[in-house]
Amino acid sequence: MTSNSTKCLVAAGFIIFRRVQSQIQYLLLQTSYGENHWTPPKGHVDPGESEYETALRETEEESGIKLEQMKVVPNFEKVLHYTVKSKPKKVTYWLSELSNPSDPVILSEEHQDFKWLPLDDACKHASFPDMIQMLKECHEFLQSN
């Protein structure tokens, strides 16, 4: 018998980066609720939606960035597992590059700010160890490919 208290929350999003001169910068959004933490665009999977479809929808809703504006990086997918309000949560991220580095970010009401940050600054803004580790893995992946 499964109760709601044990059901895993499932979310998905994109780690979006851009190249400015020779620097790689990552997009982080600051939530307008709770502790105002910084994360890449992501959100909960709706019924009937794949995690990838969720990542695309949430990225567009939260940042205004559409699939046509991104180059999705092949062979990079990262899954984070953590607990939120005593419920297990799984978040799948894909990596993508903003095709035009000057494209605007258009925030939804869910976020109050955004920043394009080089790796070290992105890691300082990301308050969760697994998020920091994921950003570092993205960076290593981009530098080795």
C-alpha positions in Angstrom: 0.0 0.0 0.0 1.4 3.3 -1.0 0.6 6.6 0.7 1.3 10.1 -0.5 3.9 10.5 2.2 6.2 8.0 0.5 5.6 9.0 -3.1 8.7 10.4 -4.9 8.4 13.9 -6.2 9.7 14.0 -9.8 11.0 17.1 -11.5 13.2 18.0 -14.5 15.1 20.9 -16.0 18.0 22.3 -18.0 21.4 23.5 -16.9 21.8 26.3 -19.4 25.1 27.8 -20.2 26.4 30.4 -22.6 29.9 31.3 -23.9 30.9 34.9 -23.5 34.4 35.6 -25.0 36.1 32.4 -23.8 34.2 32.1 -20.5 31.4 29.5 -19.8 28.6 31.0 -17.8 25.7 29.1 -16.1 22.2 30.5 -15.7 20.8 30.4 -12.2 17.4 31.6 -11.2 16.6 32.9 -7.7 13.3 31.7 -6.3 10.8 34.3 -5.1 9.6 31.9 -2.3 11.0 30.0 0.6 14.8 30.6 1.2 15.2 32.3 -2.2 17.7 29.7 -3.3 19.4 29.7 -6.7 18.9 26.8 -9.2 18.7 26.1 -12.9 15.2 26.2 -14.4 13.3 23.1 -13.4 9.8 22.0 -12.3 7.5 19.1 -11.5 6.4 16.6 -14.1 2.8 16.9 -15.1 0.7 13.8 -15.7 1.3 12.4 -19.1 4.5 14.3 -19.6 8.0 12.9 -20.0 10.7 14.3 -17.9 12.3 15.8 -21.0 9.0 17.5 -22.0 8.8 18.8 -18.5 12.3 20.2 -18.7 11.5 22.0 -21.9 8.2 23.4 -20.6 9.6 24.5 -17.3 12.6 26.1 -18.8 10.4 28.2 -21.2 8.0 29.1 -18.3 10.7 30.1 -15.9 13.3 31.7 -18.1 11.5 32.4 -21.4 14.1 30.3 -23.2 12.7 27.9 -25.8 14.1 24.8 -27.3 14.8 26.6 -30.6 17.2 28.9 -28.7 19.2 26.1 -27.2 21.7 23.5 -28.4 21.1 20.4 -26.2 24.4 18.7 -25.4 24.3 15.1 -26.3 25.3 12.4 -23.8 24.9 14.5 -20.7 22.0 13.8 -18.3 22.3 14.1 -14.5 19.9 12.9 -11.9 19.8 14.3 -8.3 18.1 12.6 -5.4 17.3 14.5 -2.2 14.5 15.0 0.3 12.1 17.9 0.4 9.7 18.3 3.4 10.4 14.6 4.3 9.5 13.4 0.8 12.0 11.9 -1.6 12.6 14.0 -4.7 14.2 13.1 -8.1 15.3 15.8 -10.5 16.7 15.0 -13.9 18.8 17.7 -15.7 20.0 18.0 -19.2 22.7 20.4 -20.4 22.2 22.9 -23.1 23.9 25.9 -24.6 22.1 29.2 -25.3 22.7 29.6 -29.0 22.7 33.4 -28.9 24.5 34.5 -25.7 22.6 37.9 -25.8 19.1 36.3 -25.8 17.1 37.8 -22.9 16.0 35.9 -19.9 12.3 36.5 -19.0 11.4 35.5 -15.5 8.1 34.1 -14.3 6.6 35.1 -11.0 8.3 32.0 -9.4 11.6 33.8 -9.6 12.8 37.2 -8.5 16.3 37.3 -10.1 18.7 35.6 -12.5 22.4 35.6 -13.0 24.8 34.3 -15.7 27.7 33.1 -13.6 31.1 31.5 -14.2 31.6 28.2 -12.5 33.1 29.5 -9.2 30.4 32.1 -8.7 27.7 29.6 -9.7 29.0 27.2 -7.1 28.9 30.0 -4.4 25.3 30.8 -5.3 24.2 27.1 -5.4 23.6 26.2 -1.7 23.2 22.5 -2.1 26.3 20.2 -2.3 24.8 18.0 -5.0 24.0 21.0 -7.1 27.6 22.3 -6.8 28.9 18.9 -7.7 26.6 18.7 -10.8 27.8 22.2 -11.9 31.4 21.0 -11.6 30.6 17.8 -13.6 29.0 20.0 -16.3 32.1 22.1 -16.5 34.5 19.2 -16.7 32.3 17.6 -19.4 32.2 20.8 -21.5 36.0 21.2 -21.2 36.7 17.6 -22.2 34.4 17.5 -25.2 
